């Protein structure tokens, strides 16, 4: 199950493996669509870890990664942010994207 990311624990959560950080807010409709899909994909895709960070609580993290729109997914590999994707996607497209990121790990 996904973990709650904060500005304090983000480094530790993303330090090893492939981790997708979902930047979201409570008022964001597309974020509410993406959240359960990410939970399902974390269960379906071996090696995928998901962390969720509320940008209302930690705006400094969003600013640090130049996030202007949510939902935004930031893909980390072994602690390094390697890619940023913005917007809501259908589950099959998101699954194909994340599978590709895991295979290139």
Beta strands, then each sheet from edge to edge (+ up, - down):
strand 1: 3-4
strand 2: 18-24
strand 3: 48-54
strand 4: 72-77
strand 5: 80-86
sheet 1: 1+ 3+ 2+ 4- 5+
end
